[in-house]
């Protein structure tokens, strides 16, 4: 069964955004279940949204900036947990 046969209007396989959506859901669920209660922990899912927007718009600089935002969010989340 090929899921990636269907593509978006830009020619991007559908499986990529679906995997990114699953990763975003997992990160948000982890923040809600094991988080410290700080709103700064939601920076990582915002970074993943920026990555998806960069992929869909075919803008490399936007995808890279999303990676930086997601990495910063994951780092802040880990720091807040270790500090607790």
DSSP file (Angstrom, degrees, kcal/mol; ACC not computed):
  #  RESIDUE AA STRUCTURE BP1 BP2  ACC     N-H-->O    O-->H-N    N-H-->O    O-->H-N    TCO  KAPPA ALPHA  PHI   PSI    X-CA   Y-CA   Z-CA
    1    1 A X              0   0    0      0, 0.0     2,-0.7     0, 0.0     0, 0.0   0.000 360.0 360.0 360.0 124.2    0.0    0.0    0.0
    2    2 A X        +     0   0    0      1,-0.2     3,-0.4     2,-0.0     4,-0.2  -0.883 360.0 173.1-104.5 113.8    1.5    3.3   -1.1
    3    3 A X  S >  S+     0   0    0     -2,-0.7     3,-1.0     1,-0.2    11,-0.3   0.802  77.0  64.5 -83.2 -31.1    0.4    6.3    0.9
    4    4 A X  T 3  S+     0   0    0      1,-0.2    -1,-0.2    10,-0.1    12,-0.1   0.361  75.3  89.5 -79.4   8.1    2.9    8.7   -0.8
    5    5 A X  T 3  S+     0   0    0     -3,-0.4     2,-0.3     8,-0.1    -1,-0.2   0.908  76.0  73.2 -68.4 -40.3    1.2    8.3   -4.2
    6    6 A X  S <  S-     0   0    0     -3,-1.0     8,-2.0    -4,-0.2     2,-0.3  -0.555  71.9-170.6 -74.3 136.9   -1.1   11.2   -3.4
    7    7 A X  B     -A   13   0A   0     -2,-0.3     6,-0.2     6,-0.2    -2,-0.0  -0.885  22.3-112.3-127.7 158.9    0.7   14.5   -3.5
    8    8 A X    >   -     0   0    0      4,-2.6     3,-2.3    -2,-0.3    -1,-0.0  -0.259  48.0 -90.7 -76.4 172.9   -0.1   18.1   -2.6
    9    9 A X  T 3  S+     0   0    0      1,-0.3    -1,-0.1     2,-0.1    -2,-0.0   0.773 129.8  55.7 -58.3 -24.4   -0.5   20.8   -5.3
   10   10 A X  T 3  S-     0   0    0      2,-0.1    -1,-0.3    46,-0.0    -2,-0.0   0.437 122.6-106.3 -87.2   1.2    3.2   21.5   -4.9
   11   11 A X  S <  S+     0   0    0     -3,-2.3     2,-0.4     1,-0.3    -2,-0.1   0.631  72.0 143.5  86.5  14.0    4.1   17.9   -5.7
   12   12 A X        -     0   0    0     44,-0.1    -4,-2.6     1,-0.1    -1,-0.3  -0.739  56.4-110.5 -88.7 131.9    5.0   17.0   -2.1
   13   13 A X  B >>  -A    7   0A   0     -2,-0.4     4,-0.7    -6,-0.2     3,-0.7  -0.302  19.4-131.4 -59.9 145.1    4.0   13.5   -0.9
   14   14 A X  H 3> S+     0   0    0     -8,-2.0     4,-1.7   -11,-0.3     5,-0.2   0.765  98.3  71.5 -70.2 -26.4    1.3   13.5    1.7
   15   15 A X  H 3> S+     0   0    0     -9,-0.3     4,-2.3     1,-0.2    -1,-0.2   0.830  90.4  60.1 -64.0 -32.1    3.1   11.1    4.0
   16   16 A X  H <> S+     0   0    0     -3,-0.7     4,-2.4     2,-0.2    -1,-0.2   0.965 107.6  41.8 -61.6 -55.0    5.7   13.8    5.0
   17   17 A X  H  X S+     0   0    0     -4,-0.7     4,-2.4     1,-0.2    -1,-0.2   0.847 113.3  55.6 -61.9 -31.6    3.2   16.3    6.4
   18   18 A X  H  X S+     0   0    0     -4,-1.7     4,-2.0     2,-0.2    -1,-0.2   0.904 108.8  46.4 -66.5 -40.0    1.3   13.3    8.1
   19   19 A X  H  X S+     0   0    0     -4,-2.3     4,-2.2     2,-0.2    -2,-0.2   0.910 112.4  50.4 -67.2 -41.3    4.5   12.2    9.8
   20   20 A X  H  X S+     0   0    0     -4,-2.4     4,-2.5     1,-0.2    -2,-0.2   0.897 109.4  51.7 -62.3 -39.5    5.2   15.8   10.9
   21   21 A X  H  X S+     0   0    0     -4,-2.4     4,-2.4     1,-0.2    -1,-0.2   0.901 109.0  50.4 -63.3 -40.7    1.7   16.1   12.3
   22   22 A X  H  X S+     0   0    0     -4,-2.0     4,-2.2     2,-0.2    -2,-0.2   0.894 110.6  49.5 -64.1 -39.4    2.2   12.9   14.3
   23   23 A X  H  X S+     0   0    0     -4,-2.2     4,-2.4     2,-0.2    -2,-0.2   0.913 110.8  49.9 -65.6 -42.3    5.5   14.3   15.7
   24   24 A X  H  X S+     0   0    0     -4,-2.5     4,-2.6     1,-0.2     5,-0.2   0.914 110.8  49.4 -62.0 -42.6    3.7   17.6   16.6
   25   25 A X  H  X S+     0   0    0     -4,-2.4     4,-2.6     1,-0.2    -1,-0.2   0.905 111.4  49.6 -63.3 -40.9    0.9   15.7   18.4
   26   26 A X  H  X S+     0   0    0     -4,-2.2     4,-2.2     2,-0.2    -2,-0.2   0.901 111.8  47.8 -64.9 -41.0    3.5   13.6   20.3
   27   27 A X  H  X S+     0   0    0     -4,-2.4     4,-2.1     2,-0.2    -2,-0.2   0.920 113.8  46.7 -67.2 -43.0    5.4   16.6   21.4
   28   28 A X  H  X S+     0   0    0     -4,-2.6     4,-2.4     2,-0.2    -2,-0.2   0.914 112.6  50.4 -64.8 -42.0    2.3   18.4   22.5
   29   29 A X  H  X S+     0   0    0     -4,-2.6     4,-2.6     1,-0.2     5,-0.3   0.895 110.4  50.0 -62.9 -39.4    1.0   15.3   24.4
   30   30 A X  H  X S+     0   0    0     -4,-2.2     4,-2.7     2,-0.2     5,-0.2   0.894 110.6  49.5 -66.6 -38.6    4.4   15.0   26.1
   31   31 A X  H  X S+     0   0    0     -4,-2.1     4,-1.2     1,-0.2     6,-0.3   0.906 114.0  46.0 -65.4 -41.0    4.3   18.6   27.2
   32   32 A X  H  < S+     0   0    0     -4,-2.4    -2,-0.2     2,-0.2    -1,-0.2   0.911 120.7  37.4 -69.0 -41.8    0.8   18.2   28.5
   33   33 A X  H  < S+     0   0    0     -4,-2.6    -2,-0.2    -5,-0.2    -3,-0.2   0.935 135.4  16.7 -78.1 -47.2    1.4   15.0   30.4
   34   34 A X  H  < S+     0   0    0     -4,-2.7    -3,-0.2    -5,-0.3    -2,-0.2   0.285  96.0 123.4-111.6   9.7    5.0   15.5   31.7
   35   35 A X     <  -     0   0    0     -4,-1.2    -4,-0.1    -5,-0.2    -3,-0.1  -0.072  64.9-126.3 -73.8 171.7    5.4   19.2   31.4
   36   36 A X        -     0   0    0      2,-0.2    -1,-0.1    41,-0.1     3,-0.1   0.479  51.3-105.9 -93.7  -5.4    6.3   21.8   34.1
   37   37 A X  S    S+     0   0    0      1,-0.3     2,-0.3    -6,-0.3    -2,-0.0   0.406  76.7 134.7  94.7  -2.3    3.3   24.0   33.3
   38   38 A X    >   -     0   0    0      1,-0.1     3,-1.1    39,-0.1    -1,-0.3  -0.596  56.2-141.1 -82.4 140.3    5.4   26.7   31.6
   39   39 A X  G >  S+     0   0    0     -2,-0.3     3,-1.5     1,-0.2    -1,-0.1   0.673  95.1  77.4 -73.0 -15.2    4.1   28.1   28.3
   40   40 A X  G >  S+     0   0    0      1,-0.3     3,-1.5     2,-0.1    -1,-0.2   0.728  79.4  71.5 -65.7 -20.1    7.6   28.2   27.0
   41   41 A X  G X  S+     0   0    0     -3,-1.1     3,-0.7     1,-0.3     4,-0.3   0.687  84.6  67.3 -70.9 -16.2    7.4   24.4   26.4
   42   42 A X  G <> S+     0   0    0     -3,-1.5     4,-1.1     1,-0.2    -1,-0.3   0.333  74.6  89.9 -86.3   9.0    5.0   25.0   23.5
   43   43 A X  H <> S+     0   0    0     -3,-1.5     4,-2.0    30,-0.2    -1,-0.2   0.875  79.8  60.0 -68.8 -37.1    7.8   26.6   21.5
   44   44 A X  H <> S+     0   0    0     -3,-0.7     4,-1.9    -4,-0.2    -1,-0.2   0.925 103.3  47.8 -61.7 -47.6    8.8   23.2   20.0
   45   45 A X  H  > S+     0   0    0     -4,-0.3     4,-2.0     1,-0.2    -1,-0.2   0.864 109.6  54.7 -62.2 -32.2    5.4   22.5   18.4
   46   46 A X  H  X S+     0   0    0     -4,-1.1     4,-2.1     2,-0.2    -1,-0.2   0.901 106.1  52.5 -64.7 -39.0    5.4   26.0   16.9
   47   47 A X  H  X S+     0   0    0     -4,-2.0     4,-2.2     1,-0.2    -2,-0.2   0.896 107.2  51.5 -61.3 -40.5    8.8   25.2   15.4
   48   48 A X  H  X S+     0   0    0     -4,-1.9     4,-2.4     2,-0.2    -1,-0.2   0.872 107.8  52.6 -65.4 -35.8    7.4   22.1   13.8
   49   49 A X  H  X S+     0   0    0     -4,-2.0     4,-2.3     2,-0.2    -1,-0.2   0.901 108.9  49.8 -64.1 -39.6    4.5   24.2   12.3
   50   50 A X  H  X S+     0   0    0     -4,-2.1     4,-2.5     2,-0.2    -2,-0.2   0.891 109.0  52.5 -65.8 -38.7    7.1   26.5   10.8
   51   51 A X  H  X S+     0   0    0     -4,-2.2     4,-2.4    15,-0.2    -2,-0.2   0.940 109.8  48.5 -60.3 -46.5    9.0   23.6    9.4
   52   52 A X  H  X S+     0   0    0     -4,-2.4     4,-2.7     1,-0.2    -2,-0.2   0.906 111.1  50.3 -60.9 -41.6    5.8   22.3    7.8
   53   53 A X  H  X S+     0   0    0     -4,-2.3     4,-2.2     1,-0.2    -1,-0.2   0.904 110.5  50.0 -63.7 -40.2    5.1   25.7    6.4
   54   54 A X  H  X>S+     0   0    0     -4,-2.5     5,-2.4     8,-0.2     4,-0.6   0.879 112.1  47.6 -64.8 -38.2    8.6   25.9    4.9
   55   55 A X  H ><5S+     0   0    0     -4,-2.4     3,-0.7     3,-0.2    -2,-0.2   0.931 113.5  46.8 -67.9 -45.0    8.2   22.5    3.3
   56   56 A X  H 3<5S+     0   0    0     -4,-2.7    -2,-0.2     1,-0.2    -1,-0.2   0.857 117.0  43.3 -67.1 -34.3    4.9   23.3    1.8
   57   57 A X  H 3<5S-     0   0    0     -4,-2.2    -1,-0.2    -5,-0.2    -2,-0.2   0.502 107.5-126.6 -87.7  -3.6    6.0   26.7    0.5
   58   58 A X  T <<5 +     0   0    0     -3,-0.7     2,-0.6    -4,-0.6    -3,-0.2   0.877  60.7 143.7  58.8  41.0    9.3   25.2   -0.7
   59   59 A X     >< -     0   0    0     -5,-2.4     4,-1.8    -6,-0.2     3,-0.2  -0.932  35.2-167.4-113.0 109.3   11.3   27.8    1.2
   60   60 A X  H  > S+     0   0    0     -2,-0.6     4,-2.5     1,-0.2     5,-0.2   0.886  86.7  55.6 -64.1 -40.3   14.5   26.4    2.7
   61   61 A X  H  > S+     0   0    0      1,-0.2     4,-2.1     2,-0.2    -1,-0.2   0.854 107.7  49.9 -63.8 -33.8   15.2   29.4    4.9
   62   62 A X  H  > S+     0   0    0     -3,-0.2     4,-2.0     2,-0.2    -8,-0.2   0.896 110.9  48.6 -71.3 -39.9   11.8   29.0    6.5
   63   63 A X  H  X S+     0   0    0     -4,-1.8     4,-1.9    -9,-0.2    -2,-0.2   0.899 112.5  48.8 -65.6 -40.3   12.3   25.3    7.2
   64   64 A X  H  X S+     0   0    0     -4,-2.5     4,-2.0     2,-0.2    -2,-0.2   0.903 110.4  50.2 -67.5 -40.5   15.7   25.9    8.7
   65   65 A X  H  X S+     0   0    0     -4,-2.1     4,-2.3     1,-0.2    -1,-0.2   0.874 108.8  53.4 -65.7 -34.5   14.4   28.7   10.9
   66   66 A X  H  X S+     0   0    0     -4,-2.0     4,-2.7   -16,-0.2    -1,-0.2   0.883 106.4  52.8 -63.7 -38.0   11.6   26.3   12.0
   67   67 A X  H  X S+     0   0    0     -4,-1.9     4,-2.5     2,-0.2    -2,-0.2   0.905 109.6  48.6 -62.4 -41.3   14.3   23.8   12.9
   68   68 A X  H  X S+     0   0    0     -4,-2.0     4,-2.3     2,-0.2    -2,-0.2   0.909 112.4  47.7 -65.8 -41.8   16.1   26.4   15.0
   69   69 A X  H  X S+     0   0    0     -4,-2.3     4,-2.5     2,-0.2   -22,-0.2   0.924 113.3  48.2 -64.6 -44.3   12.8   27.3   16.8
   70   70 A X  H  X S+     0   0    0     -4,-2.7     4,-2.5     2,-0.2    -2,-0.2   0.907 111.9  49.5 -63.4 -41.6   12.0   23.7   17.4
   71   71 A X  H  X S+     0   0    0     -4,-2.5     4,-2.3     2,-0.2    -1,-0.2   0.908 111.5  48.8 -64.3 -41.4   15.5   22.9   18.8
   72   72 A X  H  X S+     0   0    0     -4,-2.3     4,-2.6     2,-0.2    -2,-0.2   0.910 111.7  50.1 -63.4 -41.3   15.3   26.0   21.1
   73   73 A X  H  X S+     0   0    0     -4,-2.5     4,-2.3     2,-0.2   -29,-0.2   0.903 110.9  47.9 -64.3 -41.4   11.9   24.8   22.3
   74   74 A X  H  X S+     0   0    0     -4,-2.5     4,-2.3     2,-0.2    -1,-0.2   0.886 112.6  50.1 -66.4 -37.5   13.1   21.3   23.0
   75   75 A X  H  X S+     0   0    0     -4,-2.3     4,-2.5     2,-0.2    -2,-0.2   0.913 111.1  47.6 -66.0 -42.9   16.1   22.7   24.8
   76   76 A X  H  X S+     0   0    0     -4,-2.6     4,-2.7     2,-0.2     5,-0.2   0.908 111.6  51.8 -63.2 -41.9   14.0   25.1   27.0
   77   77 A X  H  X S+     0   0    0     -4,-2.3     4,-1.8     1,-0.2    -2,-0.2   0.923 111.7  45.5 -61.0 -45.2   11.6   22.2   27.8
   78   78 A X  H  X S+     0   0    0     -4,-2.3     4,-2.3     2,-0.2    -2,-0.2   0.908 112.6  51.4 -66.0 -41.1   14.5   19.9   28.9
   79   79 A X  H  X S+     0   0    0     -4,-2.5     4,-2.2     1,-0.2    -2,-0.2   0.918 109.3  50.1 -61.4 -44.1   16.0   22.7   30.9
   80   80 A X  H  X S+     0   0    0     -4,-2.7     4,-1.2     1,-0.2    -1,-0.2   0.867 111.3  49.1 -64.7 -35.5   12.8   23.5   32.7
   81   81 A X  H  < S+     0   0    0     -4,-1.8    -1,-0.2    -5,-0.2    -2,-0.2   0.901 112.1  47.3 -70.4 -39.8   12.3   19.8   33.6
   82   82 A X  H  < S+     0   0    0     -4,-2.3    -2,-0.2     1,-0.2    -1,-0.2   0.840 110.1  53.9 -69.6 -31.4   15.8   19.4   34.9
   83   83 A X  H  <        0   0    0     -4,-2.2    -1,-0.2     1,-0.3    -2,-0.2   0.800 360.0 360.0 -71.7 -28.0   15.4   22.6   37.0
   84   84 A X     <        0   0    0     -4,-1.2    -1,-0.3    -5,-0.2    -2,-0.2   0.495 360.0 360.0 -72.9 360.0   12.3   21.2   38.6
